[in-house]
Amino acid sequence: MSVLHPLRLEPIFKSMLWGGTRLPGFVRYPAPTTDAIGEAWMLSDVDDSISIIANGALAGRSLREVIAAHPAGIFGSKIPADGRFPLLFKFLDARKELSVQVHPNDAQALKFKGPGHRGKTEAWVILDADPRTSRLYAGFKTGTTAASFRAAMATNTIPETLHAFTPKPGDCVFLEAGTVHAIGADILLFEVQQTSDITYRLYDWDRVDAKTGQPRPLHIDDGLSCSNFDAGPCHPVQPKLVGDRHDVVSCPYFSIQHWHGDNPVSVGQAGACRVVVAIQGQGTLAGEPFQIGDVVLLPACLGPVPVVPNGSLRFLEIGLGGVA
Ligand SMILES: [Zn+2]
């Protein structure tokens, strides 16, 4: 029998000038700092932030070590060529706005940063938002061009070039690489993205970083060369009901399904790696407590495992797509 089991990982907290105080309580881990915390990386194979297994026989080992020892057990037949986990999972607590930013696609990441770098297509699932103050910025307003964006930079009116809306809990926004975006204030969300940390900042709301006394650097030329001016506004996705769950996103990098109910259900699939994220309520997964804020990696070799809600439970099941 394999040593692999459902893997829970220790959160890696990231201090950010726009962050807040909610994440340690949300994921039930002590805050490592009194600084504002913007992100909790729940499953990461990014070089300087590799997750550590938190439970079971593999507790204390790094995700990368476990993948190296059991590639087929984790991924089934679709083992990534570089041996790295291809997705990064985070919770974000935006007390203030994040910068207006854009990420490259795979080809641009390779060109700008060299071999081993990937682009960043990402998706957000909104967990909490303030109906009066929260805004998401996703894609350009129709008609925005590189020239009109640069003109808006000169007149300090960048937000006016972006499509913006007030998000509600449960909304999912799918952002292909090249979609200019910003997460506004007072939003708690879950994010899934390609394993990449390449961000080009186009506008930072004229802020000064209290730590340095300086504005954070911008990356206008690289950012604009990655920005897709043809895609237009990016709206929340319309989920499709398939069987007992909703298909939310299906792209070459990942799929997201959403399940909500109070009856037992199974998650995971024989031969495929899945990640399950509880976003409301509580219950058990494979006999262990499973509640809001939990992110659990199901190795391919486990196959389906039971989820038993205790009351009403809502979770996301995420599949790895396009792994070469
Ligand atoms: Zn982003």
Residues whose N, C-alpha, C, O or C-beta is under 5 A from the ligand:
A	BS01	ZN	none
